[in-house]
Amino acid sequence: MEEKNPSQKEETGVPQEEKQVKTPWQQQKESWYDKIPLSLKQLDIIIGICLTLLALTFLAICLDAMDIFNLFG
């Protein structure tokens, strides 16, 4: 079992185990999110709506390719 050194926590303010090494891609992505004045929940809702619309568009294209819409007209 590793022994924790309390002086490490005082020096950095964050325990060493909680520090994460972030890749440049992750840092760039987080900087994009910082520029958007929305909460994470709001972003999740917007992304969910966009994915739903994308799926409905794909479904409409598939139904049109099978000539399903000609049955009603």
C-alpha positions in Angstrom: 0.0 0.0 0.0 1.3 3.4 -1.0 1.8 6.0 1.7 0.4 9.5 0.9 2.5 12.4 1.6 0.3 15.3 2.9 2.9 17.9 1.9 2.3 17.1 -1.8 -1.3 18.0 -1.4 -0.5 21.3 0.2 2.0 22.3 -2.4 -0.2 21.7 -5.5 -3.6 22.0 -4.0 -4.6 18.7 -5.7 -3.5 15.2 -4.7 -1.1 13.7 -7.2 -3.4 10.8 -8.0 -6.2 13.2 -9.1 -4.1 15.0 -11.7 -4.8 13.9 -15.2 -2.5 14.2 -18.1 -4.5 15.7 -21.0 -3.6 15.2 -24.6 -3.4 18.2 -26.9 -6.7 17.0 -28.6 -8.5 17.0 -25.3 -7.1 20.4 -24.3 -8.3 21.8 -27.7 -11.7 20.3 -27.3 -12.1 21.7 -23.8 -11.1 25.1 -25.1 -13.9 24.9 -27.6 -16.4 24.1 -24.9 -15.2 27.0 -22.8 -16.3 29.4 -25.7 -19.9 28.1 -25.7 -22.0 29.8 -23.0 -24.2 26.8 -22.4 -24.3 24.2 -19.6 -23.3 20.6 -20.2 -27.0 19.5 -19.9 -28.0 22.0 -22.6 -25.3 20.8 -24.9 -26.4 17.2 -24.3 -30.0 18.1 -25.2 -28.9 19.9 -28.4 -26.7 17.0 -29.5 -29.5 14.6 -28.8 -31.9 16.6 -30.9 -29.4 16.8 -33.8 -28.8 13.0 -33.7 -32.5 12.3 -33.6 -33.0 14.6 -36.7 -30.1 12.9 -38.4 -31.7 9.5 -37.8 -35.1 10.7 -39.0 -33.5 12.1 -42.2 -31.7 8.7 -42.8 -35.0 6.9 -42.3 -36.9 9.2 -44.7 -34.1 8.7 -47.4 -34.4 4.9 -47.0 -38.2 5.0 -47.2 -38.0 7.2 -50.3 -35.5 4.8 -51.9 -38.0 1.9 -51.3 -40.8 4.0 -52.9 -42.9 3.8 -49.7 -44.1 7.4 -50.2 -45.7 6.6 -53.6 -48.3 4.4 -51.8 -49.8 7.6 -50.4 -49.9 9.7 -53.5 
